[in-house]
Amino acid sequence: MAAERDHLAASRSALTRMRERTAALDSSAAGDWVSRMYLESAIFARMKALADDPTVPLFFGRLDYDPGHADALGERFYIGRRHVSDEAGEPMVVDWRARISLAFYRASKAEPMGVVLRRRFGFQHGEMTAYEDEALLEGVVEDHSEILESEIERPRVGPMRDIVATIQPEQDVIVRSDLDQSVCVQGAPGTGKTAVGLHRAAFLLYSHRDQLSRQGVLVVGPNASFLRYIGDVLPALGEIDAQQTTIEGLVGATLTRLNAKYAVRGADEPPVATLKGDARLAEVLHRALWSRVQPPTEGLLVPRGSRRWRLAPYEVEEVLAALRARGVRYGAARGMLAQRLAHGILVKMEDSGDSPDDRVQDAVARSREVKRYVDQLWPPVDPARLVLRLLGDPDALAAAAEGVLTAEEQALLLWDRPFKAPTSARWSLADAVLIDEVADLVERTPSLGHVVADEAQDLSPMMLRAVGRRCSTGSTTVLGDLAQATTPWASRSWEDALRHLGKPDAHIEQLTKGFRVPGEVIEYAARLLPTIAPGLEPPTSVRRTRGELEVVRVEDDELLDRLAALVGTAVDRVGSVGLITPDVLLPRVVDALTRAGTGHAVLGDESADAAPVEFQVQLDVVPASLAKGLEFDHVVLLEPAALVAGEADHVTGLRRLYVCLTRAVTSLAVLHTEDLPPELGSP
Ligand SMILES: Nc1ncnc2c1ncn2[C@@H]1O[C@H](COP(=O)(O)OP(=O)(O)OP(=O)(O)O)[C@@H](O)[C@H]1O
């Protein structure tokens, strides 16, 4: 232990020296201003990457390789969150993502991967307190690791943490799958899907640093509170370049790019939103856009000097057909049309004995006549205006939707009162997704290198297409649980979802070991599975504790007092507390807590969400609609019946209930006055 502590201290000093060396770099050595700025920002980024957080141990594992091992002859490696080398450049700690670290996660009795010894270190408050050894070549592999167990059992406080020290083999396979592979992970609550997705992003950023820092990596999550909850994981792993956003953020940015005044301000009724999310809308939009290209009614006439040159309608028709056949975007083809027409005129000139050069073609292409003609035949399109017209004009919609949508469906899509301009329209999220689709038909959406889509079961086919566009030439990690689908437009199968994403060949992996929810609680929640997701396997728990489950029925007039009492007991314990309430009851709950003087933050309330960690209170009041993806040591869940009734239909209500029942790490108390949904059975 003393030797290992020494190595830890020496690694820490080595890291300090690495930082000092970086700080001493002199940017004035750069030849010009641009190089100096570039160098300064590189030094700044490197300093940030070398920052040392004394509460986070520099390494958590050690591998001793067999003297006969080809890659690492008898070498010893310490595995940590980042690479540290001594002054001679010898590694003191290797990054967990390096190839040589693979065996730490994967080596087994059956396949020791040349590892003689695997050692795991235990830490408390940054101090090394324990280690565990496995002698793999001798076939000594521990079934049970105290260090892993204490990591899994630790109380959850504050935002989500990384799991680099304890990534499990089946998770590691997903984390380290190659950049060109798209992967879809189906897993029950708490099986580590989010953790795995974030670690995969970190792994890819490490192994394809150049490519991905150019192309970008994006994480799409369900809402802003969730993004704040997971927001520290990648930076803690040294990755600050990945963007994190929601689907609203993604398509909202498209709206703003088109016009700063376009914004999502409205909402649709569920049946309307569901229809707007249907993949058939893609066909309707495609038709609506391309119907804007008009066949010429008259030819093109271009005066030049004393002569006038003419392209006949049939000749223009040929140019249009050739452009359509090229399969390029609407906007790109429009850009080419002027040149093609000018070329046609040029050929005419040549035929009549002239010898015009390229400059003449350019001049013709830029002439007023050609511009006006192009605008008529192939008009510029504002994607928002096009959608405005479809949703406001029955004839326009009928023309584009004929044979694709029924008359009833078309009627459902139309606004009751059409908006006059896209700036004043009350666009809904689903509308913004449609506009995003058209924007891509007009001009290709740039693809990022990799996109992680979390809680992807909740995305509509059109939303999946929007995400898919962002990784059309890259790859994706799709994470979700069909049993936790709570939107009316949610996916029913991963095959369908992947098709809409444009990644039909993605691997579908399943995670089944639950790291969050203890046995007693997960079994209670799993009673809902036969109704909400009949095909899915029931989740299991690897937690040592069975957990605590309490279901309490009270009279109406006692509800708030009992609630205050339950919450009071929970906040006296170690760990975070989440009070999950049906959205409709939120004001009453907040009021009761305020009157009782119980400190709390309300999730979804911007100011509370934004509070720095040290000011965050232990108790979060969570509207059921925002509970997805979060976890708390102690959960108090209020009035399941109202929670179920708050959703569009009973099954969706039960799925929401399933989400809320599976947030607890230690204890779950269910408090109700109304009958529980019969699917839960008796306590
Ligand atoms: N290998 C692991 N070692 C330690 N903790 C883990 C491991 N895998 C997951 N966890 C922990 O389990 C908890 C649940 O993980 P996560 O939130 O990623 O699950 P999820 O599958 O996304 O859940 P949900 O479906 O409810 O969103 C987290 O606290 C996470 O840190």
PDBQT file of the ligand as one rigid body, heavy atoms in Angstrom, charges set to zero:
ROOT
HETATM    1  N1  LIG A 701     -20.348  -0.087 -14.370  1.00  0.00    +0.000 N 
HETATM    2  C1  LIG A 701     -20.872   0.717 -13.449  1.00  0.00    +0.000 A 
HETATM    3  N2  LIG A 701     -20.245   0.943 -12.304  1.00  0.00    +0.000 NA
HETATM    4  C2  LIG A 701     -20.768   1.756 -11.359  1.00  0.00    +0.000 A 
HETATM    5  N3  LIG A 701     -21.913   2.403 -11.500  1.00  0.00    +0.000 NA
HETATM    6  C3  LIG A 701     -22.593   2.229 -12.643  1.00  0.00    +0.000 A 
HETATM    7  C4  LIG A 701     -22.114   1.381 -13.688  1.00  0.00    +0.000 A 
HETATM    8  N4  LIG A 701     -23.002   1.423 -14.701  1.00  0.00    +0.000 NA
HETATM    9  C5  LIG A 701     -23.972   2.254 -14.310  1.00  0.00    +0.000 A 
HETATM   10  N5  LIG A 701     -23.740   2.734 -13.086  1.00  0.00    +0.000 N 
HETATM   11  C6  LIG A 701     -24.547   3.678 -12.313  1.00  0.00    +0.000 C 
HETATM   12  O1  LIG A 701     -25.900   3.296 -12.393  1.00  0.00    +0.000 OA
HETATM   13  C7  LIG A 701     -26.729   4.433 -12.405  1.00  0.00    +0.000 C 
HETATM   14  C8  LIG A 701     -27.653   4.376 -13.584  1.00  0.00    +0.000 C 
HETATM   15  O2  LIG A 701     -26.935   4.624 -14.769  1.00  0.00    +0.000 OA
HETATM   16  P1  LIG A 701     -27.603   5.388 -15.982  1.00  0.00    +0.000 P 
HETATM   17  O3  LIG A 701     -28.324   6.603 -15.523  1.00  0.00    +0.000 OA
HETATM   18  O4  LIG A 701     -26.592   5.508 -17.033  1.00  0.00    +0.000 OA
HETATM   19  O5  LIG A 701     -28.694   4.289 -16.397  1.00  0.00    +0.000 OA
HETATM   20  P2  LIG A 701     -29.774   4.359 -17.558  1.00  0.00    +0.000 P 
HETATM   21  O6  LIG A 701     -29.806   2.993 -18.132  1.00  0.00    +0.000 OA
HETATM   22  O7  LIG A 701     -29.497   5.478 -18.463  1.00  0.00    +0.000 OA
HETATM   23  O8  LIG A 701     -31.096   4.608 -16.724  1.00  0.00    +0.000 OA
HETATM   24  P3  LIG A 701     -32.522   5.196 -17.180  1.00  0.00    +0.000 P 
HETATM   25  O9  LIG A 701     -33.095   4.242 -18.180  1.00  0.00    +0.000 OA
HETATM   26  O10 LIG A 701     -33.314   5.217 -15.950  1.00  0.00    +0.000 OA
HETATM   27  O11 LIG A 701     -32.249   6.533 -17.744  1.00  0.00    +0.000 OA
HETATM   28  C9  LIG A 701     -25.809   5.651 -12.424  1.00  0.00    +0.000 C 
HETATM   29  O12 LIG A 701     -25.647   6.117 -11.120  1.00  0.00    +0.000 OA
HETATM   30  C10 LIG A 701     -24.519   5.074 -12.924  1.00  0.00    +0.000 C 
HETATM   31  O13 LIG A 701     -23.414   5.800 -12.472  1.00  0.00    +0.000 OA
ENDROOT
TORSDOF 0
